[in-house]
Amino acid sequence: MIRSIESSMYQQNKKVQVVDLNLVPYQEAWDVQERLMSMISEIKLGNRKAAFDEATLTPNYLLFCQHPHVYTLGKSGDSSHLLMQEEFLHTIQASFFKTNRGGDITYHGPGQMVGYPIFDLENFYTDIHLYLRMLEEAIILTCQEYNLMAGRIKGLTGVWINHESDSARKICAFGVKASRWISMHGFAFNINPDLSYFSHIVPCGISERGVTSLAQELGVDVNEREVKEKVLGHMAALFGFEVIRVPRETLISQNN
């Protein structure tokens, strides 16, 4: 079990506001993340001038959502990994975005659970690699609850089914950004998606391994709400945070 590492010189807020955005366009979700990140950054800048016992606690957010069909390319990704002309996208009702996250190209769509943690990592630990490993661990533990063997592959970010075999296949992709120790972007966990959409890309720039989903592995559609609650429970335990559920309408009104 991976355990969190706490910073002792920072007033830490161990509460995370969890918001379900449901099905939301990619750009809209990106804009919400940017606004939350900017707000947290402003608080942190203000705290530099405050005494330790007068500093304002920085909030943490975890956004869950699904997107209409969309392909996203990380800032260091290879655009040739989109295996079609952009003009073809409308024929499969998909869109394409170049993003400021890490990683290569990936797909988001209905039936896939996307998680966007906008955390002030100084509330937990200042180690981006450990942060990624903790996100991966939450997905690994969730897969294990469905009796699936999941894990990591050395040198590759993500969670894989049968990770120690030649038939390893990715079930969850990760791509994050951090600025001033504030995270954004996150993970995409395949639950019941249409996996044929992955055939139009080289997923995460890895051509020699396949992609899968919980539904594909289990042979039945999976309750997406149930999976989300399992992932949330594992994240809360791993990071040591308290879940504060916030309605989507409240979050949007607070940040407009």
Secondary structure as the mmCIF struct_conf table of DSSP 4:
data_model
#
loop_
_struct_conf.conf_type_id
_struct_conf.id
_struct_conf.beg_label_comp_id
_struct_conf.beg_label_asym_id
_struct_conf.beg_label_seq_id
_struct_conf.end_label_comp_id
_struct_conf.end_label_asym_id
_struct_conf.end_label_seq_id
BEND BEND1 SER A 8 TYR A 10
STRN STRN1 LYS A 15 LEU A 23
HELX_RH_AL_P HELX_RH_AL_P1 TYR A 26 ASN A 47
TURN_TY1_P TURN_TY1_P1 ARG A 48 LYS A 49
BEND BEND2 ALA A 50 ALA A 50
HELX_RH_3T_P HELX_RH_3T_P1 PHE A 52 GLU A 54
HELX_LH_PP_P HELX_LH_PP_P1 ALA A 55 PRO A 59
STRN STRN2 TYR A 61 GLN A 66
BEND BEND3 PRO A 68 HIS A 69
STRN STRN3 VAL A 70 LEU A 73
TURN_TY1_P TURN_TY1_P2 LYS A 75 SER A 76
HELX_RH_3T_P HELX_RH_3T_P2 SER A 79 HIS A 81
STRN STRN4 LEU A 82 LEU A 82
BEND BEND4 MET A 84 MET A 84
HELX_RH_3T_P HELX_RH_3T_P3 GLU A 86 ILE A 92
TURN_TY1_P TURN_TY1_P3 GLN A 93 GLN A 93
STRN STRN5 SER A 95 LYS A 98
BEND BEND5 ASN A 100 ASP A 104
STRN STRN6 ILE A 105 HIS A 108
TURN_TY1_P TURN_TY1_P4 PRO A 110 GLY A 111
STRN STRN7 GLN A 112 ILE A 118
STRN STRN8 ASP A 120 ASP A 120
HELX_RH_3T_P HELX_RH_3T_P4 LEU A 121 ASN A 123
TURN_TY1_P TURN_TY1_P5 PHE A 124 PHE A 124
BEND BEND6 THR A 126 THR A 126
HELX_RH_AL_P HELX_RH_AL_P2 ILE A 128 GLU A 145
TURN_TY1_P TURN_TY1_P6 TYR A 146 ASN A 147
STRN STRN9 ALA A 150 ILE A 153
TURN_TY1_P TURN_TY1_P7 LYS A 154 GLY A 155
STRN STRN10 LEU A 156 ILE A 161
TURN_TY1_P TURN_TY1_P8 ASN A 162 GLU A 164
BEND BEND7 SER A 165 SER A 165
TURN_TY1_P TURN_TY1_P9 ASP A 166 SER A 167
STRN STRN11 ARG A 169 SER A 179
TURN_TY1_P TURN_TY1_P10 ARG A 180 TRP A 181
STRN STRN12 ILE A 182 ASN A 190
BEND BEND8 ILE A 191 ASN A 192
HELX_RH_3T_P HELX_RH_3T_P5 LEU A 195 HIS A 200
STRN STRN13 ILE A 201 ILE A 201
HELX_RH_3T_P HELX_RH_3T_P6 PRO A 203 GLY A 205
BEND BEND9 GLU A 208 ARG A 209
STRN STRN14 GLY A 210 VAL A 211
HELX_RH_AL_P HELX_RH_AL_P3 LEU A 214 LEU A 218
BEND BEND10 GLY A 219 VAL A 220
HELX_RH_AL_P HELX_RH_AL_P4 GLU A 224 PHE A 239
TURN_TY1_P TURN_TY1_P11 GLY A 240 GLY A 240
STRN STRN15 GLU A 242 ARG A 245
HELX_RH_AL_P HELX_RH_AL_P5 ARG A 248 GLN A 254
TURN_TY1_P TURN_TY1_P12 ASN A 255 ASN A 255
#
